[in-house]
Amino acid sequence: MSTWFWITTVAFAIVAVIMVLIILVQRPQGGGLAGAFGGAGGSSTENVFGGRVGDALTYATVAAFVVYLGLAITLNLLDNIDPTATGAPPPPGQVAADPSDDPNTDPPPPATTPTGSDTGR
């Protein structure tokens, strides 16, 4: 696998973690799990980060998702690149062996020539 594949994989993992953190910081619209247990955990983000932080977090979530999706598509394309199409030699495990080079195979039988009595004259 190429270096670009590994760089893109690391970037993909970092963006995934950032997206999870952005989503966890957001205030749930319906009260979420904290509201189900009688807690008021959903309203604390407005007081800490300001009143309009919901819009910024929504935009950040959408931007992170777009980058995440782009990296996922890029990883798929990088993984499906045929190394033989770029002129690079194929990996050692994928080279087809020539059966004539194998010492364990039997050689083909020698060709026989018809004799005078077998020609059908």
N, C-alpha and C positions, 0 to 999 in steps of 0.2 A: 504494500500500500504506500501511496505517496505521502510526502511531507504535508502537502496541502490537505489531504484527508484528515490527518491527525490534528493539524491546526484548526480545521473547521469543526472537528469533533470536540475539542476543548472549548472553543467558542460557543458551540451548541450547548454544552453542559453549563457554562457560565451564564448564558442567557436564560436557560431553564431555571436556574437557581434564582436569578434576579426576578424573573417573572413570578415565581412562587412567592418571593418576599413582597413584591408589589401587591399581589392579590391578597396576601395575609394582612397587610396594613390597611386595606380598604374597610370601610364600615359596611356591614351587611345591610341591605335595604329592608329586610323584614325582621331585623333584630338578631337573626342568626342563632347560633347555638347558645350564646350567652343569654339571649332573651327567652329561650325555651326553659332555662333553669332559673329565671328570675333575676339574672344579673343585668347590669347596665353597661357591659363592656363595649357595646357598639357605639355609644355616644361619646366616648372619651377621645376618639381621634379628631373630632372637630375642635375640641377644646385645646388639644396639644398642638396640632398642625395648622389651625386656622379654619375659617368657615368655608372657603372655596377650594379646599384641598381635594375634595371628591372629584372635581372636574380634572384636575392635574393628574390624579392617580388613574382616572379612566383613560386619559390620553396616553399616559405612560404604559398602561396595560396593553392598549391597542398597538402602540409602537413596539413593545417587547414581543408581542405575538407576531407581528409582521416580520420582525427580524428572526424570530424563532422558526417561522414557517419558511422563510427564505433559506436559512441555514439547513433545514431539513431537506428541502429540495436540492440544495447544493450537495449535501452529503449523498443523497441518492444518485445524483448524476456522477459524482466522483467515484462512487463505488461501482458503477456500471460501465466505466470506461474500459475498453478492451486494450490491454497493454500491447498487443500485436498490431493494432491499428496505428499506434503512434511510432512504430519503428523499433520499439524496445523489444528485447528478446523475451519470450514467454518465461514464466517461472519454471524452475527445474522440475517440479512435480507434474507439469502439464505438457511436457514434451512427449509426443508419441514415439515409441520405440520402433525401429525398423525390424520387422520379423526376420529378415535375412541375417541380421547381426546376432541373433540369439543362438548360442551354441547348443541349447537343449532341444531345438526343433529339428525334426527330421528333414533332410534335404528332399526336394521333389524327386520322384522317380525319373530315371534317365529316359529320354525320348527314344522310342524304338522305330527303326525303319522297316518298312515291309520287305519281306523277302520275295523271291520270284514265285514261290508257290502260293503266296497269300494275296497276290494282286488281283485275282479273279479273272484272268485271261483264259 
